[in-house]
Amino acid sequence: MSKGAKKQRERIGAGEDVIDFDSFEPDYEHACDTCGETPTVTAVKDGEVIYSPGLCGPCCWGMAECLDPATW
């Protein structure tokens, strides 16, 4: 995982709209809004989902290998 991706694991957003979270977790109950694949990406803090873009890994990060949640 690149240094940039590691930093992104801890913060989402830009400017003043930065969200701190503990980890990315897969959501197998919802399909991607763009392509229909599962799982979709969620950001979790203290055991609660705090951010859900409605996208699978590849649609969220633009890399095919991100379909596997282990790469998040």
C-alpha positions in Angstrom: 0.0 0.0 0.0 1.4 3.4 -0.9 2.1 6.1 1.7 -0.7 8.2 0.2 -3.2 5.3 0.6 -2.1 4.8 4.2 -2.7 8.5 5.0 -6.1 8.2 3.3 -7.0 5.3 5.6 -6.9 7.8 8.5 -8.6 10.8 6.9 -11.3 11.3 4.3 -12.1 14.6 2.7 -10.4 17.8 1.8 -10.0 21.2 3.3 -12.2 21.7 6.4 -14.4 18.7 5.6 -12.0 16.0 7.0 -13.4 12.9 8.7 -11.2 10.9 11.1 -12.0 7.2 11.1 -10.6 3.9 12.3 -10.8 1.7 9.2 -12.5 0.9 5.9 -15.0 -2.0 6.1 -16.9 -3.8 3.4 -20.6 -3.6 3.1 -22.0 -6.7 1.4 -25.6 -5.7 1.7 -25.5 -2.7 -0.7 -24.4 -2.7 -4.4 -22.3 0.1 -5.9 -24.3 3.0 -7.2 -22.1 3.2 -10.3 -21.4 -0.4 -11.4 -23.6 -2.7 -9.2 -20.6 -4.6 -7.7 -20.4 -5.6 -4.0 -19.0 -5.0 -1.5 -19.2 -1.2 -1.1 -16.8 0.9 1.0 -17.7 2.2 4.4 -15.6 4.2 6.9 -16.0 3.0 10.5 -15.1 4.8 13.8 -15.7 3.3 17.2 -17.7 0.5 15.6 -20.1 2.7 13.8 -20.3 3.5 10.1 -19.6 7.3 9.7 -19.2 7.5 6.0 -20.6 5.5 3.1 -20.0 6.8 -0.4 -22.2 4.1 -2.0 -19.2 2.9 -4.2 -17.3 -0.3 -4.5 -13.5 -0.2 -4.0 -12.6 0.2 -7.8 -15.2 3.0 -8.3 -14.1 4.7 -5.0 -10.3 4.6 -5.7 -10.1 4.0 -9.4 -8.0 0.8 -9.2 -9.3 -2.7 -10.2 -7.4 -4.4 -7.4 -9.5 -2.5 -4.8 -12.4 -4.9 -5.5 -10.7 -7.0 -2.7 -11.5 -5.4 0.7 -8.1 -6.6 1.9 -6.4 -3.9 -0.2 -8.4 -1.1 1.5 
